[in-house]
């Protein structure tokens, strides 16, 4: 019984840490101004919605990735899936939870759009360096 209690507390603590980590990643990208190229590619003019996340992730997979952003993208992807599950299961019982989950999903989509913008800029730099040689 004690082992089950310790396990449950550990899982809850890990989940709390994971949520705060993902929210800090999303907060770091919230003030980023999108370039015109990303706006044209994604069709997002000002702020991404939670529905845009899947489409942006598909475009992200087409771009060569930067090693330093792998962990953050994976964490936000898992967080987005948890939010989808939470929204699908408990949205009927708690409407305020549905609104919160949708705001968080929009934050995930915004993080993905900013990651796409950074990848495009990174690829542009690589092409510019190759053109110099």
C-alpha positions in Angstrom: 0.0 0.0 0.0 2.8 2.4 0.9 4.6 1.6 -2.4 1.4 2.5 -4.4 1.1 5.8 -2.5 4.7 6.7 -3.2 4.3 5.8 -6.9 1.1 7.9 -7.2 2.8 10.9 -5.6 5.8 10.5 -7.8 3.7 10.3 -11.0 1.7 13.4 -9.9 4.9 15.3 -9.2 6.4 14.3 -12.5 3.3 15.4 -14.3 3.3 18.8 -12.6 7.0 19.3 -13.5 6.3 18.2 -17.1 3.3 20.7 -17.4 5.4 23.5 -16.0 8.3 22.7 -18.4 6.0 22.7 -21.4 4.3 25.9 -20.3 7.7 27.6 -19.9 8.6 26.5 -23.4 5.4 27.9 -24.8 5.9 31.2 -22.8 9.3 31.7 -24.3 7.8 31.7 -27.8 4.8 33.8 -27.1 6.4 37.2 -27.9 8.0 36.1 -31.1 7.0 38.0 -34.2 6.3 35.7 -37.2 8.1 36.3 -40.5 6.1 36.8 -43.7 7.3 33.4 -45.0 5.8 31.5 -42.1 2.6 33.5 -42.4 2.4 32.6 -46.1 3.2 29.0 -45.5 0.9 28.4 -42.6 -1.9 30.9 -43.4 -1.7 32.1 -39.8 -1.8 35.9 -39.7 -1.6 36.8 -36.0 -2.2 34.0 -33.4 -2.3 30.2 -34.0 -5.3 28.2 -32.7 -5.2 24.7 -31.3 -6.5 23.3 -34.6 -3.4 24.6 -36.4 -1.0 22.5 -34.4 -1.2 19.3 -36.5 -0.8 21.1 -39.8 2.2 23.1 -38.6 3.8 19.9 -37.2 3.4 18.3 -40.7 5.2 21.3 -42.3 7.9 21.2 -39.5 8.6 17.6 -40.4 9.4 18.7 -44.0 12.2 21.1 -42.8 15.6 19.9 -41.7 15.6 20.0 -37.9 17.9 21.7 -35.5 19.3 19.4 -32.9 18.7 21.9 -30.0 15.0 22.0 -30.5 14.2 18.3 -30.6 13.5 17.9 -26.9 11.2 20.9 -26.7 9.1 19.9 -29.7 8.7 16.4 -28.4 7.6 17.6 -25.0 5.1 20.1 -26.5 3.8 17.3 -28.8 3.2 15.0 -25.8 1.6 17.9 -23.9 -0.7 18.7 -26.8 -1.8 15.0 -26.9 -2.5 15.1 -23.2 -4.5 18.2 -23.6 -6.5 16.6 -26.5 -7.3 13.6 -24.2 -8.2 15.9 -21.4 -10.5 18.0 -23.6 -12.2 14.9 -25.1 -12.8 13.2 -21.8 -13.7 15.9 -19.3 -15.0 18.7 -21.5 -18.6 17.9 -20.9 -18.3 17.9 -17.2 -16.2 21.0 -16.8 -16.7 23.7 -19.5 -14.0 25.9 -17.9 -11.5 23.0 -18.3 -12.4 22.9 -22.0 -11.6 26.6 -22.4 -8.3 26.2 -20.5 -7.3 23.2 -22.6 -8.1 25.1 -25.8 -5.9 28.1 -24.7 -3.1 25.7 -23.9 -3.5 23.9 -27.3 -3.2 27.3 -29.0 0.0 27.9 -27.0 1.3 24.6 -28.3 0.4 25.6 -31.9 2.1 29.0 -31.4 5.3 27.2 -30.2 5.2 25.0 -33.3 4.8 28.0 -35.6 7.8 29.8 -33.9 9.8 26.6 -34.2 9.0 26.6 -37.9 10.0 30.2 -38.2 13.4 29.4 -36.6 13.9 26.4 -38.8 13.3 28.5 -41.9 15.7 31.1 -40.7 18.3 28.4 -39.9 18.0 26.9 -43.3 18.3 30.3 -44.9 21.6 30.8 -43.0 22.9 27.4 -44.1 22.1 28.3 -47.7 23.8 31.6 -47.4 26.9 30.0 -46.0 27.0 27.4 -48.8 26.7 30.2 -51.3 29.8 31.9 -49.9 32.1 29.0 -50.8 
